[in-house]
Amino acid sequence: MKLTYFGTAAAEGWPALYCNCDSCKTARKLKGKDIRTRCQALVNDDLLLDFPPDTYLHVLNYGLDLDKVTDIVVTHAHEDHLYVQDLANRQIGYCPVRAPHMLNLHGNERVKELFDDLHKLPYNESLETVVQMHVLEEYKPYKIANYTVYPMVADHSNLEKCFIYVIVDQDGKSLLYAHDTGYLKEEVWEFLKKFKLDLVSLDCNHGKLESERNHMGIECCAKVKQRLIDGGYTKPDTKFVVHHFSHNCKFLSHEEIEQAASKYGFLVSYDTMQVEV
């Protein structure tokens, strides 16, 4: 299983659009790994995790090949994880030549509402001929592309049921993709007992700041990692990654995050980073 991180920032991006804080000024100066776009990742070549407004940039600059993507799994409907309007561009009027397969969109009820609103527009009447929506329920297995996907409830928003996911490939390799969320709910810990995880990707939006609700900081990520190891949820060679950073997280640079994360044995995501297990 290969996971490619195309976008590794929170809603504003890093540097943020209007911001001149020290973290954003540093990113504009250093560029490279310090330029972070909105959150998106790809499992192998065919399963896309989230569909932010920076998807087009990821196609242009990062090599994301949407022709190979058969399914999009959405964590939740916040705009930095779902820019549903761009799905309309797969229709005949906008895209006369495209990959022949149906594109499947998977997510919660709020994701469906946004998709349905888009489809109701008179110029998007053919949307469902090229994109189909599938509503997911928590703690049920779903066969999606070449994977079994298990949605679990995130600690993130009271306005919708946000999901984190375990994704298992045909070889039995498993990924815990936990963004956006605070410390995992006890019902999640109970559900995870059936897995031996090969790759764990954890929300670290708050960075140096103490946070266990809605998002996590580095200390909370370390706490989750230790419980995963102590509880037997992982393997000796499981890889752990911290991901999804805000410019408000009190770190100045990617290098500074790496220095802090290395103490806990975490890799630090950056745009275009690949991890294989």
C-alpha positions in Angstrom: 0.0 0.0 0.0 1.3 3.4 -1.0 -0.1 6.7 0.5 0.8 9.9 -1.3 0.1 13.2 0.6 -0.9 15.9 -1.9 -2.1 18.5 0.5 -1.0 18.7 4.2 -2.4 22.0 5.5 -5.7 23.0 7.2 -8.4 25.2 5.7 -6.3 28.3 5.2 -3.3 26.6 3.6 0.2 27.4 4.8 1.1 30.2 4.2 -2.5 31.3 4.6 -4.1 33.5 2.0 -4.2 36.8 3.9 -1.8 36.1 6.8 1.5 37.6 7.6 2.2 35.8 10.9 5.8 34.6 11.4 4.9 31.1 10.3 3.4 32.3 7.0 6.3 34.7 6.4 8.8 31.9 7.0 6.9 29.5 4.6 6.9 32.2 1.8 10.7 32.6 2.3 11.7 28.9 2.6 9.2 27.5 0.0 9.8 23.8 -0.7 8.3 21.5 2.1 7.1 24.6 3.9 4.4 25.3 1.2 1.3 23.3 2.3 -1.9 23.1 0.3 -5.3 21.9 1.6 -5.7 18.4 2.8 -5.7 15.5 0.3 -4.1 12.1 0.0 -4.2 9.2 -2.4 -4.1 5.4 -1.7 -2.1 3.8 -4.4 -3.4 5.3 -7.7 -7.2 4.8 -7.4 -8.6 5.8 -4.0 -8.6 9.6 -3.3 -9.1 10.8 0.2 -10.9 14.2 0.2 -11.5 16.6 -2.7 -10.4 20.1 -1.6 -10.3 23.3 -3.7 -6.5 22.6 -4.3 -7.2 19.4 -6.3 -6.7 21.2 -9.6 -3.3 22.5 -8.3 -2.4 18.9 -7.3 -3.1 17.8 -10.8 -1.1 20.6 -12.4 1.9 20.6 -10.1 2.0 17.4 -8.1 1.2 14.7 -10.7 -2.2 13.7 -9.4 -3.8 11.6 -12.2 -7.6 11.8 -11.9 -8.1 9.4 -14.8 -6.9 6.6 -12.5 -9.1 7.6 -9.6 -12.3 5.5 -9.4 -13.4 6.5 -5.9 -13.3 9.5 -3.6 -13.8 9.0 0.1 -14.6 12.2 2.0 -13.9 12.7 5.7 -16.4 15.5 6.1 -18.0 18.4 4.2 -15.8 21.3 5.4 -14.7 23.3 2.4 -11.0 22.4 2.8 -11.9 18.7 2.4 -14.7 18.9 -0.2 -15.0 21.5 -3.0 -18.0 19.8 -4.5 -18.4 22.3 -7.4 -15.3 20.9 -9.2 -17.1 17.5 -9.6 -19.4 19.2 -12.2 -16.4 19.7 -14.5 -16.5 15.9 -15.3 -19.8 16.4 -17.3 -20.0 16.3 -21.1 -20.3 20.0 -21.5 -17.1 20.7 -19.6 -15.2 17.5 -20.4 -16.0 15.8 -23.7 -13.2 13.3 -23.3 -12.6 11.6 -20.0 -11.8 8.2 -18.4 -14.8 6.0 -19.2 -15.4 4.7 -15.6 -18.0 6.1 -13.2 -16.4 8.3 -10.4 -17.8 7.2 -7.1 -18.1 9.8 -4.2 -18.4 8.4 -0.7 -19.2 10.3 2.5 -21.7 11.3 5.1 -25.2 12.8 4.8 -23.9 16.4 4.6 -21.7 15.4 1.7 -24.8 14.0 -0.1 -26.7 17.2 0.6 -24.0 19.3 -1.1 -23.8 16.8 -4.0 -27.6 16.9 -4.4 -27.6 20.7 -4.4 -25.0 20.7 -7.1 -27.0 18.2 -9.2 -30.2 20.3 -8.9 -28.7 23.2 -10.8 -30.1 23.2 -14.3 -26.6 23.2 -16.0 -25.6 20.1 -13.9 -28.4 17.8 -14.8 -26.0 15.2 -16.3 -23.8 15.1 -13.2 -25.1 11.7 -12.0 -24.1 10.1 -15.3 -20.4 10.7 -14.5 -20.4 10.9 -10.7 -22.4 8.8 -8.3 -22.9 9.5 -4.5 -22.8 6.8 -1.9 -23.7 7.5 1.8 -21.6 5.8 4.4 -22.6 4.7 7.9 -20.2 4.4 10.8 -18.6 1.1 11.8 -19.8 -0.8 8.7 -17.5 -2.3 6.1 -17.7 -1.1 2.5 -16.1 -2.6 -0.6 -14.7 0.5 -2.4 -12.5 -0.1 -5.4 -9.9 -2.6 -4.3 -10.2 -1.9 -0.6 -12.4 -2.5 2.4 -13.2 0.8 4.0 -14.4 1.2 7.6 -15.8 4.7 8.6 -15.6 5.6 12.2 -16.8 8.7 14.0 -14.4 11.6 14.4 -14.3 14.1 17.2 -14.5 17.2 15.1 -17.9 18.9 14.6 -21.4 18.9 16.1 -22.9 20.0 12.8 -22.2 16.8 10.9 -21.0 13.2 11.5 -17.4 13.5 10.5 -15.5 10.3 9.6 -12.0 8.9 10.1 -11.2 5.6 8.3 -9.5 2.3 8.4 -8.6 1.2 4.8 -7.5 -2.3 4.1 -6.1 -3.4 0.7 -6.2 -6.8 -1.0 -3.0 -7.9 0.6 -4.3 -7.1 4.1 -2.3 -3.9 4.6 -4.2 -1.5 6.7 -4.2 2.3 7.1 -5.7 4.4 9.9 -6.4 7.8 8.4 -7.5 10.1 11.3 -8.1 13.6 10.1 -9.9 15.9 11.2 -10.3 14.6 14.8 -9.3 15.1 18.4 -8.3 12.2 20.6 -10.1 9.1 19.4 -13.5 8.3 20.9 -13.8 5.2 23.1 -16.1 3.6 20.6 -13.3 4.0 18.0 -10.8 2.4 20.3 -13.1 -0.6 20.8 -13.7 -0.9 17.0 -10.0 -0.8 16.2 -9.3 -3.9 18.2 -10.0 -6.0 15.1 -7.1 -4.5 13.2 -3.3 -4.7 13.2 -2.4 -1.4 11.6 0.5 -1.0 9.1 0.3 2.8 8.7 -1.2 5.4 11.0 -1.8 9.0 9.9 -2.8 11.4 12.7 -4.2 15.0 12.7 -1.7 17.4 14.1 -3.5 20.6 13.3 -2.6 22.3 16.6 1.1 21.5 16.6 2.7 22.8 19.8 -0.6 23.8 21.3 -2.3 21.4 23.7 -5.5 20.1 22.1 -7.4 16.9 22.5 -10.8 18.0 21.1 -11.7 18.7 17.4 -8.1 18.6 16.4 -4.9 17.2 18.0 -1.5 18.7 18.8 1.8 16.8 18.8 1.5 15.8 22.5 -2.0 14.3 21.9 -0.7 12.5 18.8 2.0 11.0 20.9 -0.6 9.9 23.4 -2.7 8.2 20.7 0.4 6.5 19.3 1.4 5.1 22.7 -2.1 3.7 23.3 -2.1 2.1 19.9 1.2 0.4 20.6 0.4 -0.6 24.2 -3.1 -1.9 23.2 -1.7 -4.2 20.5 -3.3 -2.3 17.6 0.0 -2.1 15.6 2.9 -4.1 14.4 6.6 -3.7 15.2 7.2 -2.0 11.9 4.1 0.2 11.8 4.7 3.7 10.4 3.3 6.7 12.1 2.8 10.1 10.4 1.6 13.5 11.7 -0.3 15.4 9.1 -2.8 18.3 8.5 -1.1 21.4 9.9 -2.3 24.9 10.6 -0.2 28.0 10.3 -1.5 28.8 13.8 0.2 25.7 15.3 3.1 27.7 16.8 5.7 25.9 14.6 7.7 28.1 12.3 8.8 25.5 9.7 8.7 21.9 8.5 12.1 21.4 9.9 10.9 22.6 13.3 8.0 20.2 13.2 10.4 17.3 12.3 12.6 18.1 15.3 9.6 17.9 17.6 8.0 14.9 16.0 11.2 12.8 15.8 11.2 12.6 19.6 8.0 10.5 19.4 9.0 8.5 16.3 6.7 10.3 13.8 7.3 11.1 10.2 6.0 14.6 9.2 3.9 14.9 6.1 4.7 17.4 3.4 3.0 18.0 0.0 4.0 15.1 -2.4 5.4 12.9 0.3 4.9 9.1 -0.2 4.8 6.4 2.4 4.8 2.7 1.5 4.0 -0.3 3.7 
